[in-house]
Amino acid sequence: MSEKVYCANCLHCVVVRQYESEQDKYILRVKCNKKKWSKRSGEEKLYKYFTVARRMQTNCEFYEEMGEILPYIKNLKKELPIKDEIYMVKAV
């Protein structure tokens, strides 16, 4: 039987900044540090931050659970934004 795992609960699922054309603005994306998400071209795939609670893999050999799945995923789905949010880099 194949077991599906939530990527958001994995140690290798990380949030990264993706800068806009203006270098003082960015949006959040998620990626797998073990490169489990890729496009047909082989290029690494980044997903929108607000969709991370939906990302799952079947039998991922790199899956390292970070904690109890419930209530984590339920809370995550509730707390994530519903669309991309643009962030500004703070001036130093």
N, CA, C and O atoms as a printed pandas DataFrame, in Angstrom:
     atom_number atom_name residue_name chain_id  residue_number  x_coord  y_coord  z_coord
0              1         N          MET        A               1    0.839   -1.190    0.000
1              2        CA          MET        A               1    0.000    0.000    0.000
2              3         C          MET        A               1    0.882    1.251    0.000
3              4         O          MET        A               1    1.856    1.335    0.748
4              5         N          SER        A               2    0.533    2.202   -0.834
5              6        CA          SER        A               2    1.325    3.430   -0.886
6              7         C          SER        A               2    0.761    4.448    0.103
7              8         O          SER        A               2   -0.450    4.637    0.222
8              9         N          GLU        A               3    1.676    5.086    0.796
9             10        CA          GLU        A               3    1.273    6.057    1.802
10            11         C          GLU        A               3    1.562    7.465    1.298
11            12         O          GLU        A               3    2.674    7.763    0.864
12            13         N          LYS        A               4    0.546    8.330    1.359
13            14        CA          LYS        A               4    0.740    9.719    0.961
14            15         C          LYS        A               4    1.166   10.520    2.178
15            16         O          LYS        A               4    0.658   10.327    3.282
16            17         N          VAL        A               5    2.111   11.425    1.950
17            18        CA          VAL        A               5    2.595   12.277    3.027
18            19         C          VAL        A               5    2.434   13.735    2.619
19            20         O          VAL        A               5    2.551   14.086    1.445
20            21         N          TYR        A               6    2.166   14.569    3.603
21            22        CA          TYR        A               6    2.052   16.003    3.361
22            23         C          TYR        A               6    3.447   16.610    3.333
23            24         O          TYR        A               6    4.194   16.514    4.307
24            25         N          CYS        A               7    3.788   17.225    2.231
25            26        CA          CYS        A               7    5.105   17.851    2.090
26            27         C          CYS        A               7    5.312   18.957    3.127
27            28         O          CYS        A               7    6.433   19.159    3.593
28            29         N          ALA        A               8    4.260   19.667    3.489
29            30        CA          ALA        A               8    4.380   20.776    4.442
30            31         C          ALA        A               8    4.898   20.312    5.803
31            32         O          ALA        A               8    5.448   21.113    6.558
32            33         N          ASN        A               9    4.729   19.040    6.123
33            34        CA          ASN        A               9    5.172   18.505    7.404
34            35         C          ASN        A               9    6.560   17.858    7.300
35            36         O          ASN        A               9    6.998   17.158    8.213
36            37         N          CYS        A              10    7.234   18.098    6.188
37            38        CA          CYS        A              10    8.548   17.498    5.967
38            39         C          CYS        A              10    9.657   18.523    6.186
39            40         O          CYS        A              10    9.524   19.695    5.833
40            41         N          LEU        A              11   10.729   18.062    6.763
41            42        CA          LEU        A              11   11.904   18.882    7.026
42            43         C          LEU        A              11   12.467   19.525    5.758
43            44         O          LEU        A              11   13.061   20.601    5.822
44            45         N          HIS        A              12   12.287   18.877    4.617
45            46        CA          HIS        A              12   12.876   19.345    3.359
46            47         C          HIS        A              12   12.002   20.325    2.582
47            48         O          HIS        A              12   12.428   20.852    1.554
48            49         N          CYS        A              13   10.805   20.570    3.055
49            50        CA          CYS        A              13    9.906   21.542    2.427
50            51         C          CYS        A              13   10.206   22.912    3.033
51            52         O          CYS        A              13    9.972   23.137    4.221
52            53         N          VAL        A              14   10.724   23.821    2.214
53            54        CA          VAL        A              14   11.166   25.115    2.735
54            55         C          VAL        A              14   10.517   26.277    1.985
55            56         O          VAL        A              14   10.146   26.162    0.817
56            57         N          VAL        A              15   10.394   27.388    2.691
57            58        CA          VAL        A              15    9.850   28.615    2.112
58            59         C          VAL        A              15   11.017   29.461    1.619
59            60         O          VAL        A              15   12.008   29.646    2.326
60            61         N          VAL        A              16   10.887   29.972    0.400
61            62        CA          VAL        A              16   11.928   30.826   -0.181
62            63         C          VAL        A              16   11.301   32.102   -0.731
63            64         O          VAL        A              16   10.109   32.149   -1.034
64            65         N          ARG        A              17   12.126   33.125   -0.851
65            66        CA          ARG        A              17   11.681   34.382   -1.459
66            67         C          ARG        A              17   11.908   34.311   -2.957
67            68         O          ARG        A              17   12.950   33.847   -3.420
68            69         N          GLN        A              18   10.920   34.779   -3.710
69            70        CA          GLN        A              18   11.086   34.904   -5.158
70            71         C          GLN        A              18   10.899   36.386   -5.473
71            72         O          GLN        A              18    9.812   36.944   -5.318
72            73         N          TYR        A              19   11.986   37.003   -5.919
73            74        CA          TYR        A              19   11.961   38.449   -6.136
74            75         C          TYR        A              19   11.240   38.814   -7.421
75            76         O          TYR        A              19   11.334   38.116   -8.432
76            77         N          GLU        A              20   10.531   39.907   -7.357
77            78        CA          GLU        A              20    9.835   40.462   -8.512
78            79         C          GLU        A              20   10.857   41.179   -9.389
79            80         O          GLU        A              20   12.050   41.177   -9.086
80            81         N          SER        A              21   10.394   41.788  -10.471
81            82        CA          SER        A              21   11.305   42.548  -11.332
82            83         C          SER        A              21   11.918   43.716  -10.559
83            84         O          SER        A              21   13.055   44.117  -10.809
84            85         N          GLU        A              22   11.146   44.249   -9.622
85            86        CA          GLU        A              22   11.687   45.270   -8.726
86            87         C          GLU        A              22   12.309   44.521   -7.549
87            88         O          GLU        A              22   11.618   43.770   -6.861
88            89         N          GLN        A              23   13.588   44.715   -7.317
89            90        CA          GLN        A              23   14.315   43.927   -6.330
90            91         C          GLN        A              23   13.933   44.204   -4.881
91            92         O          GLN        A              23   14.426   43.531   -3.975
92            93         N          ASP        A              24   13.066   45.181   -4.649
93            94        CA          ASP        A              24   12.655   45.454   -3.267
94            95         C          ASP        A              24   11.331   44.769   -2.930
95            96         O          ASP        A              24   10.794   44.952   -1.837
96            97         N          LYS        A              25   10.801   43.976   -3.876
97            98        CA          LYS        A              25    9.539   43.264   -3.656
98            99         C          LYS        A              25    9.737   41.768   -3.905
99           100         O          LYS        A              25   10.478   41.368   -4.803
100          101         N          TYR        A              26    9.066   40.957   -3.101
101          102        CA          TYR        A              26    9.155   39.517   -3.305
102          103         C          TYR        A              26    7.847   38.836   -2.890
103          104         O          TYR        A              26    7.027   39.405   -2.170
104          105         N          ILE        A              27    7.686   37.614   -3.364
105          106        CA          ILE        A              27    6.563   36.771   -2.973
106          107         C          ILE        A              27    7.158   35.485   -2.396
107          108         O          ILE        A              27    8.324   35.168   -2.631
108          109         N          LEU        A              28    6.353   34.762   -1.650
109          110        CA          LEU        A              28    6.834   33.525   -1.028
110          111         C          LEU        A              28    6.489   32.320   -1.892
111          112         O          LEU        A              28    5.390   32.214   -2.438
112          113         N          ARG        A              29    7.446   31.429   -1.999
113          114        CA          ARG        A              29    7.274   30.167   -2.704
114          115         C          ARG        A              29    7.794   29.056   -1.802
115          116         O          ARG        A              29    8.544   29.313   -0.859
116          117         N          VAL        A              30    7.396   27.828   -2.092
117          118        CA          VAL        A              30    7.925   26.673   -1.362
118          119         C          VAL        A              30    8.632   25.757   -2.347
119          120         O          VAL        A              30    8.265   25.662   -3.518
120          121         N          LYS        A              31    9.659   25.086   -1.836
121          122        CA          LYS        A              31   10.382   24.136   -2.666
122          123         C          LYS        A              31   10.809   22.960   -1.809
123          124         O          LYS        A              31   10.815   23.029   -0.580
124          125         N          CYS        A              32   11.160   21.895   -2.477
125          126        CA          CYS        A              32   11.670   20.708   -1.798
126          127         C          CYS        A              32   13.187   20.723   -1.926
127          128         O          CYS        A              32   13.718   20.724   -3.036
128          129         N          ASN        A              33   13.886   20.736   -0.793
129          130        CA          ASN        A              33   15.348   20.740   -0.823
130          131         C          ASN        A              33   15.930   19.466   -1.437
131          132         O          ASN        A              33   17.098   19.442   -1.826
132          133         N          LYS        A              34   15.130   18.422   -1.523
133          134        CA          LYS        A              34   15.592   17.164   -2.123
134          135         C          LYS        A              34   15.186   17.058   -3.591
135          136         O          LYS        A              34   15.340   16.009   -4.217
136          137         N          LYS        A              35   14.660   18.168   -4.134
137          138        CA          LYS        A              35   14.306   18.273   -5.559
138          139         C          LYS        A              35   13.274   17.235   -6.013
139          140         O          LYS        A              35   13.361   16.713   -7.124
140          141         N          LYS        A              36   12.306   16.943   -5.157
141          142        CA          LYS        A              36   11.235   15.999   -5.512
142          143         C          LYS        A              36   10.184   16.643   -6.419
143          144         O          LYS        A              36    9.405   15.947   -7.071
144          145         N          TRP        A              37   10.173   17.968   -6.454
145          146        CA          TRP        A              37    9.230   18.673   -7.324
146          147         C          TRP        A              37    9.995   19.194   -8.529
147          148         O          TRP        A              37   10.878   20.041   -8.396
148          149         N          SER        A              38    9.657   18.693   -9.682
149          150        CA          SER        A              38   10.355   19.177  -10.870
150          151         C          SER        A              38    9.396   19.230  -12.052
151          152         O          SER        A              38    8.388   18.525  -12.108
152          153         N          LYS        A              39    9.752   20.090  -12.985
153          154        CA          LYS        A              39    8.983   20.247  -14.216
154          155         C          LYS        A              39    9.420   19.159  -15.183
155          156         O          LYS        A              39   10.420   18.482  -14.945
156          157         N          ARG        A              40    8.683   18.986  -16.267
157          158        CA          ARG        A              40    9.056   17.984  -17.270
158          159         C          ARG        A              40   10.451   18.235  -17.828
159          160         O          ARG        A              40   11.159   17.304  -18.214
160          161         N          SER        A              41   10.830   19.505  -17.863
161          162        CA          SER        A              41   12.149   19.876  -18.388
162          163         C          SER        A              41   13.277   19.490  -17.429
163          164         O          SER        A              41   14.453   19.557  -17.786
164          165         N          GLY        A              42   12.907   19.081  -16.202
165          166        CA          GLY        A              42   13.903   18.734  -15.197
166          167         C          GLY        A              42   14.225   19.893  -14.271
167          168         O          GLY        A              42   14.887   19.726  -13.247
168          169         N          GLU        A              43   13.742   21.076  -14.650
169          170        CA          GLU        A              43   13.955   22.264  -13.825
170          171         C          GLU        A              43   13.181   22.140  -12.511
171          172         O          GLU        A              43   12.089   21.574  -12.470
172          173         N          GLU        A              44   13.761   22.674  -11.454
173          174        CA          GLU        A              44   13.114   22.619  -10.139
174          175         C          GLU        A              44   11.805   23.410  -10.156
175          176         O          GLU        A              44   11.745   24.511  -10.705
176          177         N          LYS        A              45   10.771   22.848   -9.558
177          178        CA          LYS        A              45    9.464   23.508   -9.505
178          179         C          LYS        A              45    9.277   24.164   -8.149
179          180         O          LYS        A              45    9.531   23.561   -7.106
180          181         N          LEU        A              46    8.829   25.410   -8.185
181          182        CA          LEU        A              46    8.473   26.135   -6.974
182          183         C          LEU        A              46    6.960   26.264   -6.959
183          184         O          LEU        A              46    6.341   26.505   -7.995
184          185         N          TYR        A              47    6.368   26.103   -5.786
185          186        CA          TYR        A              47    4.917   26.247   -5.663
186          187         C          TYR        A              47    4.586   27.491   -4.859
187          188         O          TYR        A              47    5.381   27.963   -4.046
188          189         N          LYS        A              48    3.405   28.002   -5.105
189          190        CA          LYS        A              48    2.932   29.159   -4.355
190          191         C          LYS        A              48    2.802   28.783   -2.886
191          192         O          LYS        A              48    2.317   27.704   -2.545
192          193         N          TYR        A              49    3.236   29.677   -2.039
193          194        CA          TYR        A              49    3.238   29.446   -0.587
194          195         C          TYR        A              49    1.871   29.037   -0.063
195          196         O          TYR        A              49    1.759   28.116    0.745
196          197         N          PHE        A              50    0.830   29.725   -0.526
197          198        CA          PHE        A              50   -0.493   29.461    0.019
198          199         C          PHE        A              50   -1.059   28.099   -0.382
199          200         O          PHE        A              50   -2.109   27.703    0.123
200          201         N          THR        A              51   -0.384   27.375   -1.280
201          202        CA          THR        A              51   -0.855   26.043   -1.680
202          203         C          THR        A              51   -0.101   24.905   -0.993
203          204         O          THR        A              51   -0.373   23.736   -1.267
204          205         N          VAL        A              52    0.832   25.225   -0.114
205          206        CA          VAL        A              52    1.712   24.202    0.463
206          207         C          VAL        A              52    0.949   23.112    1.223
207          208         O          VAL        A              52    1.399   21.967    1.255
208          209         N          ALA        A              53   -0.162   23.431    1.818
209          210        CA          ALA        A              53   -0.916   22.427    2.583
210          211         C          ALA        A              53   -1.535   21.365    1.679
211          212         O          ALA        A              53   -1.970   20.321    2.164
212          213         N          ARG        A              54   -1.579   21.616    0.378
213          214        CA          ARG        A              54   -2.142   20.656   -0.577
214          215         C          ARG        A              54   -1.093   19.743   -1.193
215          216         O          ARG        A              54   -1.446   18.745   -1.823
216          217         N          ARG        A              55    0.172   20.056   -1.030
217          218        CA          ARG        A              55    1.241   19.286   -1.667
218          219         C          ARG        A              55    1.457   17.961   -0.949
219          220         O          ARG        A              55    1.654   17.915    0.265
220          221         N          MET        A              56    1.414   16.884   -1.730
221          222        CA          MET        A              56    1.606   15.543   -1.169
222          223         C          MET        A              56    2.498   14.723   -2.097
223          224         O          MET        A              56    2.564   14.975   -3.300
224          225         N          GLN        A              57    3.172   13.754   -1.525
225          226        CA          GLN        A              57    3.979   12.802   -2.276
226          227         C          GLN        A              57    3.589   11.396   -1.830
227          228         O          GLN        A              57    3.196   11.191   -0.682
228          229         N          THR        A              58    3.698   10.450   -2.723
229          230        CA          THR        A              58    3.455    9.058   -2.382
230          231         C          THR        A              58    4.795    8.379   -2.150
231          232         O          THR        A              58    5.676    8.393   -3.009
232          233         N          ASN        A              59    4.930    7.783   -0.968
233          234        CA          ASN        A              59    6.160    7.054   -0.636
234          235         C          ASN        A              59    7.433    7.837   -0.915
235          236         O          ASN        A              59    8.295    7.367   -1.657
236          237         N          CYS        A              60    7.561    8.999   -0.346
237          238        CA          CYS        A              60    8.760    9.815   -0.550
238          239         C          CYS        A              60    9.895    9.276    0.312
239          240         O          CYS        A              60    9.779    9.209    1.536
240          241         N          GLU        A              61   10.988    8.893   -0.332
241          242        CA          GLU        A              61   12.118    8.318    0.396
242          243         C          GLU        A              61   12.854    9.329    1.263
243          244         O          GLU        A              61   13.615    8.948    2.152
244          245         N          PHE        A              62   12.632   10.618    1.010
245          246        CA          PHE        A              62   13.315   11.658    1.777
246          247         C          PHE        A              62   12.458   12.246    2.898
247          248         O          PHE        A              62   12.926   13.098    3.653
248          249         N          TYR        A              63   11.219   11.802    3.010
249          250        CA          TYR        A              63   10.286   12.387    3.981
250          251         C          TYR        A              63   10.815   12.280    5.412
251          252         O          TYR        A              63   11.102   11.187    5.900
252          253         N          GLU        A              64   10.939   13.423    6.068
253          254        CA          GLU        A              64   11.334   13.476    7.474
254          255         C          GLU        A              64   10.287   14.293    8.210
255          256         O          GLU        A              64   10.258   15.520    8.125
256          257         N          GLU        A              65    9.443   13.597    8.923
257          258        CA          GLU        A              65    8.327   14.230    9.624
258          259         C          GLU        A              65    8.826   15.226   10.667
259          260         O          GLU        A              65    9.763   14.946   11.415
260          261         N          MET        A              66    8.188   16.387   10.702
261          262        CA          MET        A              66    8.587   17.408   11.676
262          263         C          MET        A              66    7.712   17.407   12.924
263          264         O          MET        A              66    8.038   18.078   13.903
264          265         N          GLY        A              67    6.623   16.677   12.905
265          266        CA          GLY        A              67    5.741   16.639   14.061
266          267         C          GLY        A              67    4.445   15.935   13.721
267          268         O          GLY        A              67    4.291   15.372   12.637
268          269         N          GLU        A              68    3.519   15.973   14.656
269          270        CA          GLU        A              68    2.217   15.343   14.436
270          271         C          GLU        A              68    1.481   16.033   13.302
271          272         O          GLU        A              68    1.393   17.260   13.258
272          273         N          ILE        A              69    0.960   15.242   12.398
273          274        CA          ILE        A              69    0.314   15.794   11.208
274          275         C          ILE        A              69   -0.974   16.550   11.547
275          276         O          ILE        A              69   -1.250   17.605   10.975
276          277         N          LEU        A              70   -1.739   16.015   12.460
277          278        CA          LEU        A              70   -2.943   16.727   12.918
278          279         C          LEU        A              70   -2.660   17.237   14.308
279          280         O          LEU        A              70   -2.123   16.458   15.096
280          281         N          PRO        A              71   -2.952   18.419   14.682
281          282        CA          PRO        A              71   -3.759   19.420   13.969
282          283         C          PRO        A              71   -2.956   20.332   13.058
283          284         O          PRO        A              71   -3.497   21.320   12.561
284          285         N          TYR        A              72   -1.662   20.031   12.819
285          286        CA          TYR        A              72   -0.797   20.922   12.055
286          287         C          TYR        A              72   -1.378   21.293   10.686
287          288         O          TYR        A              72   -1.519   22.476   10.377
288          289         N          ILE        A              73   -1.711   20.305    9.876
289          290        CA          ILE        A              73   -2.207   20.578    8.517
290          291         C          ILE        A              73   -3.537   21.325    8.572
291          292         O          ILE        A              73   -3.769   22.245    7.787
292          293         N          LYS        A              74   -4.392   20.937    9.483
293          294        CA          LYS        A              74   -5.684   21.624    9.617
294          295         C          LYS        A              74   -5.468   23.105    9.946
295          296         O          LYS        A              74   -6.094   23.972    9.335
296          297         N          ASN        A              75   -4.594   23.394   10.899
297          298        CA          ASN        A              75   -4.294   24.783   11.266
298          299         C          ASN        A              75   -3.605   25.520   10.124
299          300         O          ASN        A              75   -3.887   26.692    9.874
300          301         N          LEU        A              76   -2.717   24.841    9.444
301          302        CA          LEU        A              76   -2.008   25.450    8.331
302          303         C          LEU        A              76   -2.993   25.891    7.245
303          304         O          LEU        A              76   -2.896   27.003    6.727
304          305         N          LYS        A              77   -3.927   25.023    6.908
305          306        CA          LYS        A              77   -4.929   25.356    5.888
306          307         C          LYS        A              77   -5.744   26.574    6.299
307          308         O          LYS        A              77   -6.135   27.386    5.460
308          309         N          LYS        A              78   -5.996   26.691    7.593
309          310        CA          LYS        A              78   -6.768   27.824    8.110
310          311         C          LYS        A              78   -5.962   29.117    8.101
311          312         O          LYS        A              78   -6.514   30.185    7.836
312          313         N          GLU        A              79   -4.668   29.035    8.387
313          314        CA          GLU        A              79   -3.842   30.216    8.586
314          315         C          GLU        A              79   -3.141   30.745    7.330
315          316         O          GLU        A              79   -2.751   31.912    7.292
316          317         N          LEU        A              80   -2.980   29.926    6.332
317          318        CA          LEU        A              80   -2.289   30.385    5.125
318          319         C          LEU        A              80   -3.104   31.453    4.404
319          320         O          LEU        A              80   -4.334   31.438    4.456
320          321         N          PRO        A              81   -2.423   32.379    3.734
321          322        CA          PRO        A              81   -3.169   33.370    2.940
322          323         C          PRO        A              81   -3.898   32.651    1.796
323          324         O          PRO        A              81   -3.549   31.523    1.447
324          325         N          ILE        A              82   -4.891   33.293    1.227
325          326        CA          ILE        A              82   -5.661   32.661    0.148
326          327         C          ILE        A              82   -5.124   32.998   -1.243
327          328         O          ILE        A              82   -5.578   32.438   -2.241
328          329         N          LYS        A              83   -4.153   33.918   -1.305
329          330        CA          LYS        A              83   -3.529   34.277   -2.585
330          331         C          LYS        A              83   -2.120   34.793   -2.309
331          332         O          LYS        A              83   -1.721   34.959   -1.156
332          333         N          ASP        A              84   -1.375   35.044   -3.379
333          334        CA          ASP        A              84   -0.031   35.592   -3.215
334          335         C          ASP        A              84   -0.075   36.936   -2.533
335          336         O          ASP        A              84   -0.940   37.766   -2.815
336          337         N          GLU        A              85    0.859   37.143   -1.640
337          338        CA          GLU        A              85    1.009   38.435   -0.989
338          339         C          GLU        A              85    2.379   38.971   -1.381
339          340         O          GLU        A              85    3.365   38.234   -1.391
340          341         N          ILE        A              86    2.433   40.260   -1.703
341          342        CA          ILE        A              86    3.699   40.876   -2.085
342          343         C          ILE        A              86    4.309   41.521   -0.840
343          344         O          ILE        A              86    3.656   42.282   -0.125
344          345         N          TYR        A              87    5.577   41.193   -0.604
345          346        CA          TYR        A              87    6.299   41.713    0.558
346          347         C          TYR        A              87    7.350   42.710    0.091
347          348         O          TYR        A              87    7.855   42.622   -1.028
348          349         N          MET        A              88    7.664   43.637    0.945
349          350        CA          MET        A              88    8.677   44.648    0.650
350          351         C          MET        A              88    9.925   44.346    1.487
351          352         O          MET        A              88    9.826   43.976    2.657
352          353         N          VAL        A              89   11.082   44.509    0.878
353          354        CA          VAL        A              89   12.337   44.360    1.600
354          355         C          VAL        A              89   12.505   45.598    2.455
355          356         O          VAL        A              89   12.364   46.720    1.969
356          357         N          LYS        A              90   12.804   45.398    3.717
357          358        CA          LYS        A              90   12.988   46.527    4.625
358          359         C          LYS        A              90   14.330   47.206    4.348
359          360         O          LYS        A              90   15.362   46.550    4.210
360          361         N          ALA        A              91   14.286   48.522    4.272
361          362        CA          ALA        A              91   15.513   49.281    4.078
362          363         C          ALA        A              91   16.324   49.258    5.363
363          364         O          ALA        A              91   15.770   49.379    6.455
364          365         N          VAL        A              92   17.629   49.102    5.234
365          366        CA          VAL        A              92   18.498   49.023    6.416
366          367         C          VAL        A              92   19.081   50.377    6.730
367          368         O          VAL        A              92   19.839   50.515    7.690
